[in-house]
Amino acid sequence: MNSTSEERRRILKDLIKQLHAGAKPEEVKARFKDILRNVTPLEIAEIEQDLIREGIPREEIQRLCDVHLAVFREQLEGRRGEIPPENPINILMEEHRILLKNLENLTLHTENINRAEDPGFVSQDIEHMKHIVEDLVDAEKHYLREENALFPVLEKHGIEEPPKIMWMEHNELREKKKKLRRIIEDYRSMDFKDFKGEVNSLAKSINSLLTSHIFKENNILFPLAIRVIGREEWIDIRRDFDEIGYCCFTPRELTATRVIKEEAERPRAAAEGIIKFETGTLTYEEIEAILNTIPIDITFVDKDDTVRYFNKSKERIFLRTRSVLGRKVQQCHPQKSIHIVNRILDGFRRGERDVAEFWIQKGGRLIHIRYYAVRGRDGEYLGTLEVTQDITGIKRIEGEKRLLDWKD
């Protein structure tokens, strides 16, 4: 980085610090108009990363992102380049266009409901809102593709903080959309005035957050991705997109041509020979088939906290894509739970514990999650095995069913 670019970066960082201190965006724009003229998404991302490393909480950066955009918006909108139609980013941006249209319709029906004195006059608006909110909730696969296919690759290129901030906003949107869906579904049991107030508040909040979120991704995150991610990586990302799946509103013409999965790279010696264990022998193919057949999700994290392996059971409970391989396990968890993850791993590493277990409700199913310390022959810590199992059916088992009771 030459002295000119260092000075430019210092000035831009000072600009953002002034915004955090309460300076008005219009005053800042006027004062720094020359330096703002050629600002790039990469510069903004790198400066925000620097500020977080210097101690500004990520939540504070997220809270003031809209203030940053008030200053940078014009320059960013004018710098968005062309995106090849087959690129996964093109799919995400087309989904964004549809989501923004849904937000327009959501606002229209919300305004009609607010003007009404009786729910009978706006029954059609409420029905239309149900369909709109279902589409907004169905955007979950859009988020999952970003979180599990795009974000890990950006992190490998050193772009860490912008994806984390976007993930925080995904979680906010998830909660708000689910709450809006519950209210609309239960509107008959609510006082109409209370219903209008709740719908209006949530619709406005979702509109504001999602509109801002889409702008940041379209104009900062996606141009960054186009700049740093290579052609072969895009092929892998698109393959992961296809595996995760698409939203009900994703245009089919964008996803009709699927990436052909090449045969997985295999260590030739293992694939061609027999692997000898203390308790028997297996081929590479048999080992892989066994791991994918057992009805549990397995993920192995090595001693350096790096994700090294996951199995592909028929009905995985938690999504995994190959982009997660090589990623630090801390980057696979929400920010609010990382301190717990670190406590568990540190306890395993020091030999203070060997198991940690949890259970949660997910989609009406009871999910049992266990972490096991993996140790070598001499007790040295090799890593952690995460085992996840749907135990809903197991909990219902009573009495006995013996081998002789089995029938076709």
C-alpha positions in Angstrom: 0.0 0.0 0.0 1.6 3.3 -1.0 1.6 6.4 1.2 -1.2 8.0 -0.8 -3.5 5.1 -0.3 -2.5 4.9 3.4 -3.4 8.6 3.9 -6.7 8.0 2.0 -7.5 5.1 4.3 -6.6 7.1 7.4 -8.9 9.9 6.3 -11.8 7.5 5.5 -11.4 5.9 8.9 -11.5 9.3 10.6 -14.7 10.1 8.6 -16.4 6.9 9.9 -15.2 7.7 13.5 -16.8 11.2 13.2 -20.1 9.6 12.2 -19.9 7.3 15.2 -19.3 10.4 17.4 -22.5 11.9 16.1 -21.5 14.1 13.1 -24.2 14.8 10.6 -23.9 12.8 7.4 -24.5 15.9 5.2 -21.7 17.8 6.9 -19.3 14.9 6.6 -20.2 14.5 2.9 -19.5 18.2 2.2 -16.2 18.2 4.1 -14.8 15.0 2.5 -16.4 15.2 -0.9 -13.0 14.9 -2.8 -11.9 11.8 -0.9 -15.4 10.2 -1.2 -15.4 10.5 -5.0 -13.6 7.2 -5.7 -14.4 5.2 -2.5 -14.7 1.5 -3.2 -16.6 -1.3 -1.4 -13.2 -2.9 -0.4 -12.1 0.2 1.3 -15.3 0.5 3.3 -15.1 -3.2 4.3 -11.5 -3.0 5.3 -12.0 0.1 7.4 -15.0 -1.4 9.2 -12.9 -4.5 9.9 -10.1 -2.3 11.3 -12.5 -0.4 13.6 -13.9 -3.7 15.0 -10.4 -4.9 15.7 -9.6 -1.6 17.4 -12.5 -2.2 19.8 -15.7 -0.8 18.3 -18.3 -3.5 18.9 -19.7 -5.2 15.8 -23.2 -4.4 17.0 -22.2 -0.7 17.0 -20.9 -0.9 13.4 -24.1 -2.7 12.4 -26.3 -0.1 14.1 -24.6 2.8 12.3 -24.3 1.1 8.9 -27.2 3.2 7.6 -25.4 6.3 8.7 -22.3 5.2 6.7 -24.5 4.5 3.7 -26.0 8.0 3.9 -22.5 9.2 3.1 -21.3 6.5 0.7 -24.6 5.7 -1.2 -24.1 7.8 -4.3 -20.5 6.6 -4.9 -21.4 2.9 -4.3 -24.5 2.9 -6.6 -22.3 4.3 -9.4 -19.6 1.7 -9.1 -21.6 -1.6 -9.4 -20.1 -3.5 -12.3 -21.7 -6.1 -14.6 -22.2 -9.6 -13.2 -22.2 -12.6 -15.5 -25.7 -14.2 -15.7 -24.4 -17.6 -14.6 -22.7 -16.3 -11.5 -24.3 -17.2 -8.2 -24.4 -13.5 -7.3 -26.8 -12.9 -10.1 -29.3 -15.4 -8.5 -29.0 -13.6 -5.2 -29.6 -10.2 -6.8 -32.6 -11.3 -8.7 -34.0 -12.7 -5.5 -33.3 -9.3 -3.9 -35.3 -7.6 -6.7 -38.3 -9.9 -6.0 -38.0 -9.3 -2.2 -38.0 -5.5 -2.7 -41.2 -5.9 -4.8 -42.7 -7.9 -2.0 -41.9 -5.1 0.4 -43.7 -2.6 -1.8 -46.8 -4.8 -1.7 -46.5 -5.3 2.0 -46.5 -1.6 2.6 -49.5 -1.1 0.3 -51.6 -3.7 2.2 -50.4 -2.4 5.6 -51.6 1.1 4.7 -55.0 -0.3 3.6 -55.3 -2.1 6.9 -54.3 0.9 8.9 -57.1 3.0 7.3 -59.8 0.4 8.1 -62.0 0.5 11.1 -63.3 -3.1 10.7 -61.3 -6.2 9.7 -64.2 -7.3 7.4 -63.3 -4.4 5.0 -59.7 -5.6 4.6 -60.0 -9.4 4.6 -58.5 -9.5 1.1 -55.6 -7.3 2.2 -54.9 -9.7 5.1 -55.0 -12.7 2.8 -52.6 -11.0 0.4 -50.3 -10.2 3.3 -50.3 -13.9 4.3 -48.9 -14.8 0.9 -46.3 -12.0 0.9 -45.1 -12.9 4.4 -44.8 -16.6 3.4 -42.5 -15.5 0.5 -40.5 -13.4 2.9 -40.1 -16.3 5.3 -39.3 -18.6 2.4 -36.2 -16.4 1.7 -34.6 -18.6 4.4 -32.8 -20.6 1.7 -31.5 -17.3 0.3 -29.9 -16.6 3.7 -28.6 -20.2 4.0 -26.9 -20.0 0.6 -25.1 -16.8 1.6 -24.2 -18.1 5.1 -23.0 -21.6 4.1 -21.7 -21.1 0.5 -20.7 -17.5 0.0 -19.6 -16.2 3.4 -17.0 -19.0 4.1 -15.2 -18.3 0.8 -15.2 -14.5 1.5 -13.7 -15.3 4.9 -10.9 -17.3 3.3 -10.0 -14.2 1.3 -9.8 -12.1 4.5 -13.3 -10.5 4.2 -14.6 -11.5 7.7 -16.5 -8.7 9.3 -19.0 -7.7 6.5 -20.4 -11.3 6.3 -20.7 -11.4 10.1 -22.7 -8.2 10.1 -24.9 -9.5 7.3 -25.5 -12.7 9.3 -26.5 -10.6 12.3 -29.1 -8.9 10.2 -30.3 -12.2 8.8 -31.1 -13.3 12.4 -32.9 -10.1 13.1 -35.0 -10.5 9.9 -35.8 -14.1 10.8 -37.2 -13.1 14.1 -39.2 -10.2 12.8 -40.7 -12.1 9.9 -41.7 -15.1 12.0 -43.4 -12.7 14.5 -45.3 -11.0 11.7 -46.5 -14.3 10.3 -47.8 -15.4 13.7 -49.7 -12.1 14.2 -51.3 -12.3 10.7 -52.3 -16.0 11.3 -53.9 -15.1 14.7 -55.5 -11.8 13.7 -59.0 -13.1 14.4 -58.2 -13.7 18.0 -56.7 -10.1 18.5 -58.3 -6.8 19.1 -58.3 -5.1 15.6 -56.7 -1.9 16.9 -53.9 -3.9 18.5 -53.5 -6.0 15.3 -53.1 -2.9 13.2 -50.5 -1.4 15.6 -48.4 -4.6 15.6 -48.6 -5.2 11.9 -47.7 -1.6 11.1 -44.7 -1.6 13.5 -43.4 -4.9 12.3 -43.9 -4.2 8.6 -42.1 -0.8 8.9 -39.3 -2.4 10.8 -38.9 -5.3 8.2 -39.1 -2.9 5.3 -36.4 -0.6 6.7 -34.0 -3.4 7.8 -34.4 -5.5 4.6 -34.1 -2.5 2.2 -30.9 -1.4 3.9 -29.6 -4.9 4.1 -30.2 -5.5 0.3 -28.5 -2.3 -0.6 -25.4 -3.2 1.5 -25.2 -6.6 -0.1 -25.8 -5.4 -3.7 -23.4 -2.5 -3.4 -20.7 -3.6 -1.0 -20.7 -7.3 -0.3 -21.4 -8.6 -3.8 -18.9 -6.3 -5.6 -16.3 -7.4 -3.1 -17.1 -11.1 -3.8 -16.8 -10.5 -7.6 -13.5 -8.9 -7.0 -11.8 -11.5 -4.7 -13.4 -14.9 -5.6 -11.9 -16.9 -8.4 -13.6 -18.8 -11.2 -13.1 -22.3 -9.7 -14.4 -21.1 -6.4 -17.5 -19.8 -8.1 -18.1 -23.2 -9.5 -17.9 -24.7 -6.0 -20.2 -22.0 -4.6 -22.8 -22.7 -7.4 -22.6 -26.4 -6.6 -23.4 -25.6 -3.0 -26.2 -23.3 -4.0 -27.8 -26.2 -5.9 -27.4 -28.5 -3.0 -29.0 -26.1 -0.5 -31.8 -25.3 -2.8 -33.8 -22.2 -3.9 -36.7 -20.1 -2.8 -40.3 -20.7 -4.1 -39.9 -17.4 -5.9 -36.4 -17.9 -7.4 -36.7 -17.6 -11.2 -36.3 -21.1 -12.6 -34.4 -20.0 -15.7 -31.5 -18.9 -13.4 -31.2 -22.3 -11.8 -32.2 -24.7 -14.6 -28.6 -25.5 -15.5 -27.1 -27.3 -12.6 -23.4 -27.8 -12.0 -22.4 -31.4 -12.6 -20.7 -32.9 -9.5 -17.4 -34.4 -10.3 -16.3 -37.4 -8.4 -15.0 -36.4 -5.0 -11.2 -36.2 -4.8 -10.0 -39.3 -3.0 -6.6 -40.3 -1.6 -5.7 -42.9 -4.1 -3.8 -45.2 -1.7 -6.8 -45.3 0.7 -9.3 -45.7 -2.1 -7.5 -48.6 -3.7 -6.3 -50.5 -0.6 -7.5 -51.8 2.8 -7.3 -49.6 5.9 -6.3 -51.7 8.9 -7.8 -50.8 12.3 -7.2 -52.4 15.7 -10.7 -54.1 15.5 -10.8 -55.0 11.8 -10.3 -53.8 8.2 -12.3 -51.6 5.8 -11.9 -50.1 2.4 -12.1 -46.3 1.8 -15.5 -46.9 0.0 -16.9 -48.9 3.0 -15.8 -46.3 5.5 -17.4 -43.4 3.6 -20.6 -45.4 3.1 -20.8 -46.4 6.8 -20.3 -42.8 7.9 -23.0 -41.6 5.5 -25.4 -44.4 6.5 -25.5 -43.9 10.2 -28.6 -41.8 11.1 -26.8 -39.0 12.8 -25.0 -35.8 11.7 -21.2 -35.9 12.4 -18.8 -33.0 12.1 -15.2 -33.2 13.1 -13.2 -30.1 14.3 -9.4 -30.6 14.6 -7.2 -29.6 17.5 -6.7 -26.1 15.9 -10.5 -25.6 15.9 -10.7 -26.0 12.1 -13.6 -27.9 10.5 -12.1 -30.9 8.8 -15.0 -33.3 8.0 -18.7 -33.8 8.0 -20.7 -36.9 6.9 -23.6 -36.7 4.5 -26.4 -38.6 6.2 -29.6 -38.9 4.2 -31.6 -36.4 6.3 -29.1 -34.0 7.7 -30.5 -31.9 10.6 -28.2 -28.9 10.2 -27.0 -27.8 6.8 -23.3 -28.3 5.9 -21.6 -27.5 2.6 -18.0 -28.1 1.5 -17.3 -24.4 1.9 -17.3 -25.0 5.7 -14.2 -27.2 5.4 -11.1 -25.3 6.5 -13.2 -22.8 8.4 -12.7 -22.0 12.1 -15.6 -23.5 14.1 -16.1 -20.2 15.9 -17.2 -18.7 12.5 -19.9 -21.4 12.2 -21.8 -20.1 15.3 -23.7 -17.0 16.1 -21.7 -14.3 17.8 -23.7 -14.5 21.0 -22.8 -18.2 21.5 -19.0 -18.1 20.6 -17.9 -17.7 24.2 -19.7 -20.9 25.1 -18.1 -22.8 22.2 -14.7 -21.6 23.3 -15.3 -22.7 26.9 -16.3 -26.2 25.7 -13.2 -26.5 23.4 -10.9 -25.1 26.1 -12.3 -27.6 28.6 -11.7 -30.5 26.2 -8.2 -29.2 25.3 -7.2 -29.0 29.0 -8.6 -32.4 29.7 -11.2 -31.1 32.2 -14.2 -32.6 30.4 -14.9 -35.1 27.6 -18.6 -34.4 26.7 -21.0 -31.5 26.5 -24.6 -32.0 25.5 -27.7 -29.9 24.6 -31.2 -30.5 23.2 -33.4 -28.1 21.3 -36.8 -28.1 19.5 -36.5 -27.7 15.8 -39.6 -27.9 13.5 -41.5 -29.9 16.0 -38.6 -32.4 16.4 -36.5 -33.0 19.5 -32.8 -32.6 18.5 -30.0 -34.0 20.7 -26.6 -32.3 20.2 -23.4 -33.7 21.8 -19.8 -32.6 21.6 -17.1 -35.2 22.4 -13.4 -34.7 23.0 -11.5 -36.9 20.5 -8.3 -38.2 22.1 -5.3 -40.3 20.8 -3.9 -43.4 22.4 -1.9 -41.4 24.9 -4.8 -39.1 25.8 -3.6 -36.2 23.7 -6.4 -33.9 22.3 -7.0 -34.5 18.6 -10.2 -32.5 18.2 -13.9 -32.4 18.8 -16.7 -34.5 17.3 -20.1 -33.0 17.1 -22.9 -35.5 17.0 -26.5 -34.4 16.2 -29.5 -36.8 16.3 -33.2 -36.5 16.0 -34.5 -38.4 19.0 -38.2 -37.6 18.6 -39.1 -41.2 17.7 -36.6 -42.7 20.2 -38.4 -40.9 23.1 -41.7 -42.5 22.1 -40.3 -46.1 22.4 -41.9 -48.3 25.1 -41.9 -51.9 25.9 -40.0 -54.3 23.7 -39.6 -55.2 20.1 -37.4 -58.3 19.7 -35.6 -59.6 16.6 -38.1 -62.4 16.3 -40.9 -59.8 16.2 -39.6 -58.3 13.0 -41.8 -58.4 9.9 -41.4 -57.1 6.3 
